[in-house]
Amino acid sequence: MSNTESRPQATLVVGAGELGLAMLRSLSEWAGAGRLGVLLRPLRDGEADGSALLRGMSVAIVRADLATETEAGLAAIFREFGTVICCSGFVGGPGTQRRITAAVLRAGVGRYVPWQFGVDYDVVGRGSGQEVWDEQLDVRDMLRAQSRTRWVIVSTGMFTSFLFEPSFGVVDLGKGRVHALGSWDNRLTLTTPEDIGRLTTAILAQEPPIEDEVVHVAGDTLSYAQLADTVESHLGRPVERRLWSLDRLRAAAAAHPGDGMRKYHLAFARDAGVAWDKERSFNAARGIPVTDVPTWLRAG
């Protein structure tokens, strides 16, 4: 019998950023989520309480600082919930995801969806050039080493919006420029936060339950060459195409060890683990509509 059956019918979302809000909106429409809560950092002195939207969704607010709260303190919070979904990202600094996971396991939470909304870290492996990815593998090791808490990992690929983030530097819509990381044939899987929220809810609602599995979803999967073609079609004019070779990316990351974006460039300069066929995704298998890149560009 799944441990979720003996736990409170309540769901806690950790974090209310872009993904956390999308997750809460989707969960609020699913009766199976039960009582909804969200973990937010404490308000700073003089800071306005901007949680009216959450309260309007009947979401209970719990306050704790992920960067400083102890494992025991987090476990005391998590113990009140049957399902915990971590949407906090890496904002708490190195080691935070391990501490959150340890607290979930210590609390005996019935079902856990960790912050793994990204690439397939099992396939990428250690030493990708992005240290926080290695921590994600530590989290997977912790979950697989126990059987009390059931877990579901949702591999989404890159957030669609991140690919077009100017600071990431891969696509410059204004200048009509696209960079390929490593090779024009390398591919990316992309999913919007809104789709991630809907698909995670659909995964949790499956009967019989999906447990102790990595589930792949995909809004779109395309090569850098296809990305350049898509941007070109969207802009209605030719785009400048520049290849950043693997040697160049390694040299840039080595020369700027504190630059997280350069580490991401190197980490994504591959095909295996950062992309999978959309046709084999959870959403495709169940006919769930999602937002592809052309649709996302038109909406923007």
C-alpha positions as CSV (number, residue, x, y, z in Angstrom):
1,M,0.0,0.0,0.0
2,S,1.3,3.4,-0.9
3,N,2.4,5.6,2.0
4,T,0.2,8.4,0.6
5,E,-2.9,6.5,1.7
6,S,-2.1,6.9,5.3
7,R,-1.1,10.6,5.1
8,P,-3.2,13.8,5.3
9,Q,-4.9,14.7,2.1
10,A,-3.0,18.0,1.8
11,T,-0.5,19.3,-0.7
12,L,2.4,21.7,0.0
13,V,4.1,23.6,-2.8
14,V,7.5,24.9,-1.8
15,G,8.0,28.3,-3.5
16,A,5.7,30.6,-5.4
17,G,7.8,31.8,-8.3
18,E,6.8,31.3,-11.9
19,L,6.6,27.5,-11.6
20,G,5.2,27.5,-8.1
21,L,2.3,29.8,-9.0
22,A,1.5,27.7,-12.1
23,M,1.6,24.6,-10.0
24,L,-0.8,26.0,-7.4
25,R,-3.2,27.2,-10.1
26,S,-3.4,23.7,-11.6
27,L,-3.6,21.9,-8.2
28,S,-6.4,24.2,-7.1
29,E,-8.6,22.8,-9.9
30,W,-7.9,19.2,-8.8
31,A,-10.0,17.9,-5.9
32,G,-7.4,15.2,-5.3
33,A,-4.9,17.7,-4.1
34,G,-6.9,18.3,-0.9
35,R,-6.0,21.3,1.2
36,L,-3.3,23.4,-0.5
37,G,-0.4,25.1,1.2
38,V,2.6,27.1,0.0
39,L,5.9,27.6,1.7
40,L,7.2,31.2,1.4
41,R,10.2,33.0,2.9
42,P,9.4,35.2,5.9
43,L,8.6,38.8,5.1
44,R,11.4,41.3,5.6
45,D,11.0,44.4,7.7
46,G,8.7,46.8,5.9
47,E,8.0,44.5,3.1
48,A,4.4,44.4,1.9
49,D,2.5,41.2,2.0
50,G,1.8,40.3,-1.6
51,S,0.0,37.1,-0.9
52,A,-3.5,38.2,-1.7
53,L,-3.6,36.2,-4.9
54,L,-2.7,33.0,-3.0
55,R,-5.3,33.7,-0.3
56,G,-7.8,34.2,-3.0
57,M,-7.0,30.7,-4.2
58,S,-7.6,29.4,-0.6
59,V,-3.9,28.5,-0.3
60,A,-2.6,28.4,3.3
61,I,0.7,30.2,3.7
62,V,3.6,28.8,5.7
63,R,6.7,30.9,6.3
64,A,10.3,29.6,6.5
65,D,13.6,30.6,5.0
66,L,15.0,27.7,2.9
67,A,18.5,29.2,3.1
68,T,18.6,29.1,7.0
69,E,15.9,26.7,8.2
70,T,17.2,23.5,9.7
71,E,16.3,20.0,8.5
72,A,14.3,19.4,11.6
73,G,12.4,22.7,11.2
74,L,11.5,21.9,7.7
75,A,10.5,18.3,8.7
76,A,8.1,19.7,11.2
77,I,6.4,21.7,8.5
78,F,6.3,18.9,5.9
79,R,4.9,16.4,8.4
80,E,1.5,18.1,8.1
81,F,1.2,17.3,4.4
82,G,0.7,14.1,2.4
83,T,2.3,15.5,-0.7
84,V,5.2,18.0,-1.1
85,I,6.1,19.5,-4.4
86,C,9.3,21.5,-4.5
87,C,9.3,24.5,-6.9
88,S,12.0,26.5,-5.2
89,G,14.8,26.1,-7.7
90,F,18.3,26.7,-6.5
91,V,17.7,30.0,-4.7
92,G,18.6,28.6,-1.3
93,G,22.2,28.0,-2.4
94,P,24.3,24.8,-2.7
95,G,23.0,21.9,-0.6
96,T,19.5,23.3,-0.2
97,Q,17.9,20.6,-2.3
98,R,19.6,17.9,-0.4
99,R,18.4,19.5,2.9
100,I,14.9,19.8,1.7
101,T,14.9,16.2,0.6
102,A,16.3,15.0,3.9
103,A,13.6,16.9,5.7
104,V,10.9,15.3,3.5
105,L,12.2,11.9,4.3
106,R,12.6,12.7,8.0
107,A,9.0,13.8,8.1
108,G,7.8,10.6,6.4
109,V,5.9,12.5,3.7
110,G,3.8,10.1,1.6
111,R,4.7,11.5,-1.8
112,Y,7.4,13.9,-3.0
113,V,7.9,15.7,-6.2
114,P,11.5,17.1,-5.9
115,W,12.9,20.1,-7.8
116,Q,14.0,18.1,-10.8
117,F,12.0,20.1,-13.4
118,G,14.8,20.2,-15.9
119,V,17.1,17.8,-17.7
120,D,17.4,14.0,-17.1
121,Y,20.3,14.0,-14.6
122,D,20.6,10.2,-14.7
123,V,21.5,10.4,-18.4
124,V,23.7,13.6,-18.1
125,G,25.6,12.1,-15.2
126,R,28.1,13.9,-13.0
127,G,30.8,16.3,-14.2
128,S,28.5,18.2,-16.6
129,G,30.2,21.5,-15.8
130,Q,27.2,22.7,-13.7
131,E,27.7,21.8,-10.1
132,V,24.0,22.1,-9.1
133,W,23.3,19.3,-11.5
134,D,25.5,17.0,-9.5
135,E,23.4,17.9,-6.4
136,Q,20.3,16.8,-8.3
137,L,21.9,13.4,-8.7
138,D,22.5,13.3,-4.9
139,V,18.8,13.9,-4.4
140,R,17.9,11.0,-6.7
141,D,20.3,8.8,-4.8
142,M,18.7,9.8,-1.5
143,L,15.2,9.0,-2.8
144,R,16.2,5.6,-4.3
145,A,18.0,4.5,-1.1
146,Q,14.7,4.5,0.8
147,S,11.1,3.1,0.4
148,R,9.0,4.9,2.9
149,T,8.4,8.1,0.8
150,R,7.1,7.5,-2.7
151,W,8.4,10.0,-5.3
152,V,7.8,11.2,-8.8
153,I,10.5,13.0,-10.8
154,V,9.1,15.1,-13.7
155,S,11.8,15.8,-16.4
156,T,10.7,18.8,-18.4
157,G,13.8,20.0,-20.2
158,M,14.6,23.7,-20.2
159,F,11.8,26.2,-19.4
160,T,10.8,27.7,-22.7
161,S,11.1,31.2,-21.5
162,F,14.7,30.6,-20.3
163,L,15.9,29.8,-23.8
164,F,14.8,33.2,-24.9
165,E,16.1,35.0,-21.8
166,P,18.6,37.7,-23.0
167,S,21.0,36.9,-20.2
168,F,21.2,33.3,-21.4
169,G,22.5,34.6,-24.7
170,V,21.4,31.8,-27.0
171,V,18.6,33.6,-28.8
172,D,18.6,37.4,-29.4
173,L,15.2,38.2,-31.0
174,G,16.0,41.9,-31.3
175,K,19.2,41.3,-33.3
176,G,17.9,38.3,-35.1
177,R,20.7,36.0,-33.8
178,V,20.8,32.4,-32.7
179,H,23.7,30.6,-31.1
180,A,24.1,26.8,-31.2
181,L,25.7,25.2,-28.2
182,G,28.2,22.5,-29.3
183,S,26.5,21.6,-32.6
184,W,23.7,22.6,-34.8
185,D,22.4,19.1,-34.5
186,N,22.2,19.1,-30.7
187,R,18.6,19.3,-29.5
188,L,16.7,20.8,-26.5
189,T,13.5,19.8,-24.9
190,L,11.4,22.8,-23.7
191,T,8.3,23.1,-21.6
192,T,6.5,26.2,-20.3
193,P,5.9,26.5,-16.5
194,E,2.1,26.6,-17.1
195,D,2.3,23.2,-18.9
196,I,4.6,21.8,-16.2
197,G,2.0,22.7,-13.6
198,R,-0.8,21.0,-15.6
199,L,1.2,18.0,-16.5
200,T,2.5,17.4,-12.9
201,T,-1.1,17.6,-11.7
202,A,-2.1,15.1,-14.3
203,I,0.8,12.8,-13.3
204,L,-0.2,12.9,-9.7
205,A,-3.8,12.2,-10.6
206,Q,-3.0,9.0,-12.4
207,E,-4.6,5.7,-11.2
208,P,-3.0,3.5,-10.3
209,P,-0.5,6.0,-8.9
210,I,2.8,6.6,-10.7
211,E,5.4,6.0,-8.0
212,D,9.2,6.0,-7.9
213,E,9.6,6.8,-11.5
214,V,11.1,9.5,-13.8
215,V,8.4,10.8,-16.1
216,H,9.3,12.8,-19.2
217,V,7.2,15.6,-20.5
218,A,7.9,17.9,-23.4
219,G,6.3,21.1,-24.8
220,D,8.7,20.9,-27.8
221,T,11.9,19.2,-28.8
222,L,14.0,20.7,-31.6
223,S,17.6,21.1,-32.7
224,Y,19.5,24.4,-32.7
225,A,19.2,24.4,-36.5
226,Q,15.4,23.9,-36.2
227,L,15.4,26.6,-33.5
228,A,17.1,29.1,-35.9
229,D,14.6,28.2,-38.6
230,T,11.7,28.7,-36.2
231,V,13.0,32.1,-35.1
232,E,13.6,33.1,-38.7
233,S,10.0,32.2,-39.6
234,H,8.7,34.1,-36.6
235,L,10.7,37.2,-37.4
236,G,10.1,37.0,-41.2
237,R,13.7,37.6,-42.0
238,P,17.0,35.7,-42.1
239,V,18.8,35.3,-38.7
240,E,22.5,35.3,-38.0
241,R,23.6,31.8,-37.0
242,R,26.7,31.4,-34.8
243,L,28.1,28.1,-33.5
244,W,29.7,28.1,-30.1
245,S,32.0,25.0,-30.2
246,L,32.5,22.7,-27.3
247,D,36.2,23.9,-27.0
248,R,35.1,27.5,-26.9
249,L,32.5,26.8,-24.3
250,R,35.0,24.9,-22.1
251,A,37.5,27.7,-22.3
252,A,34.9,30.3,-21.5
253,A,33.7,28.4,-18.4
254,A,37.3,27.8,-17.2
255,A,38.1,31.5,-17.7
256,H,35.0,32.6,-15.7
257,P,34.5,30.0,-13.0
258,G,32.0,32.1,-11.2
259,D,29.7,32.7,-14.2
260,G,26.7,30.5,-13.9
261,M,25.5,31.2,-17.5
262,R,28.7,30.0,-19.0
263,K,28.4,26.8,-17.0
264,Y,24.9,26.4,-18.3
265,H,26.2,26.9,-21.9
266,L,28.7,24.1,-21.4
267,A,26.2,21.8,-19.6
268,F,23.6,22.2,-22.4
269,A,26.2,21.6,-25.2
270,R,25.0,18.0,-25.6
271,D,22.0,16.0,-26.8
272,A,21.7,13.1,-24.5
273,G,19.9,13.9,-21.3
274,V,18.7,17.4,-22.2
275,A,16.4,16.3,-25.0
276,W,14.0,13.5,-25.7
277,D,11.4,12.8,-28.4
278,K,8.2,14.7,-27.8
279,E,6.3,11.8,-29.3
280,R,7.4,9.5,-26.4
281,S,6.5,12.0,-23.6
282,F,3.8,11.6,-21.0
283,N,1.7,14.3,-22.6
284,A,1.9,12.9,-26.1
285,A,0.9,9.4,-24.9
286,R,-2.2,10.9,-23.2
287,G,-3.0,13.4,-25.9
288,I,-2.6,16.4,-23.5
289,P,-2.1,19.6,-25.6
290,V,1.0,21.7,-24.8
291,T,2.7,24.9,-26.0
292,D,5.4,24.4,-28.7
293,V,8.0,27.1,-29.5
294,P,6.1,28.7,-32.5
295,T,3.0,29.0,-30.3
296,W,5.0,30.5,-27.4
297,L,6.7,33.0,-29.8
298,R,3.3,34.1,-31.2
299,A,1.9,34.5,-27.7
300,G,4.8,36.7,-26.7
